[in-house]
């Protein structure tokens, strides 16, 4: 059995096809195929509050390709979610209708709180000490989702309009930064020794550049050093010298700035990077919703 997850983000669009594994009454999944298309819808949405005809057409073509791949892989269930960029675009619902009509994909524009819950569903903490206090930090192109949990219990969760594309387009506001700072300080001050869990494409890339061994957490000091190193290169050299993809080379700088700010405000000294994201959370959400109906061998 296979499930699929589609994440339409502000920077890129992703499709994850996963094999569902049944083992002695428990159900998990293994990633089969992951495809990423850098459409960067956020440039339209944050600057003009509208998805252009060109980008809408590209998105429809991408969804048609994803639909065909899901059919070929014989996907039995899927969920498609659009986040910050489509939330802000006034024609977002119109684009959703185009996708349904031309690609036969049912797409839902999810609220920030729902996005945070889906990311939390990825169970990124399962391989670390659940008795400790953790702050999930997911940095996207248009928003940052934060979820605080202690001893495995979710304490608070919120989405903020602070993201890498939004910062590059100068569409982040002082009010949003202050709101995120207040949320962090209000909810973490009651807990000692909060650790971070970072999810999303940028922190995954940063972690690879850090070359940490044995899945060791990334320290605040190491992240700050990496940020200074990356920022010392021009955009062109980040692409040509460091070998970063063009659509990663610019957003990785504001991503570092967001992670560093959150870690500083929360007093986080190290961050775990389990290499999961929104698509992993979608697959897990599908499993959580449907496993009772699935026949176990």
N, C-alpha and C positions, 0 to 999 in steps of 0.2 A: 504494500500500500504506500502511496506517495501523497504528500501534501505540498502545497506551494504557498509562498508568501510574496506579496508585491508591496514594496515600500516606495511611494512617490514622495521623495524629499525635496528640499529646496535646492540642493546641489546636484543630486543624482537620483536615478530611479533604479531599483534593484529587484531582481527576481531570485528567490531561493527555492529550489526544489529539493525536498528532503525525503529520505526513506524512513518510514515509520517502523520501528523495531519493537517487537513483542518478546519479552523475556521473563518467564516465570511470574506472570501477572503484572509486571511493570511495563510501561511503555515509554520509549525514548525515541530520539530521531538522529539520523546521520545525514550530514549535508551531502547532497549528490551533485548539484550544479548551482553555481552562483554567478549571475550576470549583472553587471553594473553599467549603466548608460549615463554619462554626465550631461544631462539636459539643462541643468541650472535654471530651473523655473523661478527661483527666488529673485533673479535680476528683474524680471517682469513684475512679479507680485509685490515686491517691497518698494520699488520705485514708482510703479504706475498703477498698482492695485488691480492689475489686469493681466491675464495670460494672453500674449500676442497670438495672432492666427498662426504664425510660423511655428512657435513653440507648441501650441495646441496640436497642430498637425503632426509634429515630430513625436509628441506624447502618444497620440492615437496610433501612429505607426509602430511605436515601441510596444504598446499594449497589444496590437495585432500579432507582433512577433512573439510576445510572451504567451498569448493565447494559443498560438500554434505550438510552441514548445510544451506547454502544459498538456495539450492534446497528445503530442507525440510521446511524452513521458508517461502518459496515462495517469495523470494526477486525478485523484478521487475527490479532493476537497481543497479549497484555496480561500485566502482572504487577501483583499487588496485595500490598502490604506493610503490616504494622502494626508500630509501633515501641514506644516506652517505656511508654505507658499500658497497652496490651494485654499487654505483657510482664509487667507487675506485677499485673494483675488476675487473681485466682485463677480466675475464670470465663471468661478470655480464649479458651480453646479451645472452650468452649461457645458463645460468641458467633460464633466462626469457623464452627462447624457450622450455626448459625442462618442465617448469611449464605450458606453453600453451599446450604442447603435452600430458602430463600425468595427468594434473588436470583441463584442459580447463578453465584456469583463465588468462585473459588478464592483464598483469602486465606492468606498466610503471616505468622506472627508472627516477625520476624527478630531475631536477637541484636544487641547493640550493635556488635560488631565487623563484622558483616555490613552493618549500617546505614552504618557509616563507609566501608566499601568501595564501597557503592552510590553514596554521595555523592561519593566520590573519582572514580568512573567518569564523572561529569558532565564531566570534562575542562575544569574551570573555568580552568585555567592556560593553555589553548591559545593565547590571544591576548596572552600576556605572555612575558617573557624566561624560557625554560625552564632556562637555565643557573644561575639563582639559587636561593636557598633559600626555601621557602614553608611556612607552616603553614595548612592548611585549618582553618577554624573554623566548624562548623555548630551553631547554637544552636536547639534545639527547645523544646517545652513541657516535656518530661520529661528530656531528656538533651542533652549537648553532645558532639559527635564531633570529635576532633582527628586530623589526619593530617599528618605532617611529611614533606616530600620535598625532595631536593636533586638538582639537575641532571636533573630528570625521574624520579628513582628514589624510590619510597616507602621511607622510612626506618623509620617507626613510626606506628602508628595505634591509637587507643583511644577507647572510649565511657565517659562519666562521668554518673552520676545527678545532674546539675545542669541544671536547665531553668527556663524562665520560670514555668510553672504550678506546678512543684514549689516554687519560691521563694515565690510568692504564697501558697501553701498551707502555708508553713513546714515543708516536708518535705525540704528540702535539709539535709545534715549537714556538720559541720565536717570529718569524715573524708573525705567526697567532695571537698570543696574542697582539702584537703591533698593528696589523691591526685592531683588534676589539676595542682596546683602542682608536685609532685615530678616528675610525668611530663614536664611542659613543661621544667622546669629540667634534668632529666637528659638529655633528648634534644636540646635546643637549644643547650646550652653549647658543643658542639663546632663549631657553625656561626656564622659572622659574618653580620651584616646579614640577618636573617630577616624576610621580608615576610609579611603575612597575606593570606589569601583568605577572605572571608566569604560564607557561603551561608545561605539561609533567609529567610523572610518578614520578620522583624524588621530584619535588616541591610539588606535591599532597601529597606524603608520609610525607615530612617534615612538611607540614601544619597540617596534622593529628596529628603528634607528638607534635606540638606546642599547640594543644588544644585551639585554638582561638574560641571565641563564636560569634554567629550572623554574620558569614562570614567576620569578621573584618580583615583588612589587617595585614600582618606579617611585623613587623618592622625590620629594618636592625640590630638593637641591639639584638632583640630576635633571629633572624636567626644566628647571630654570636655566641650567647650563645649556641644555639642548635648544631651548628657545633662543638664547643669546647666539648660539652657533648658527642656527637656521636664519635668524634675522640679520646676521652679518653678510649673508649672500643676497645678491639682487634676485628678483623674480626669475630673470633669465638664467642665472647661474644655478638657482635651485633646480631648474629643469635640466640644464645641460651638464652641470658639474655633479650635482647630487643625484640626478636621475629621477626626480619626482615627476609624476604625471602633471601635465599642464593644469588640470582642474584640481589638483591637490596642492600644488606649489604655492598658490596664493592663500588658500583658506587655512593652511596649517599654522600660519602665524597668529591670526585671531583665535584659532582653536587653543593654542598654547596659552594665550592671554586669558581666555575664559577659565580654563582648567586651573591656572595659577591663582587667579582671583578667588575662585571657589575654594580651593585648598587653603589659601591664606585665611579667608574669613571663617572657615570651619575648623581651623587648626589641624588640618590633615597633613601628616608628615610623609605618607606614602600612599600610592594608589595602585590597586590591582587592575590588570588589563586582561580580562578573560577572552578577548576577541569575539565578542558577540554584539549584536545590535538589534535594531527594530525587527528585521526579518526573523531572527531567532525567536524573539518574543511572540511574533505572529504565529509561527509554527507551534510553539508551546501553548499558546492560547487556543489554537484549533484542537490540540491534543486534550487540553483540559476540558474543552467543551464537548468533545465527542468520544472520549475513551470508553465511557460507560456503554455506548452503543456498539463499540467494536468487539467482534468475537475474539476471545482469547483462546489460544490453543491449549 
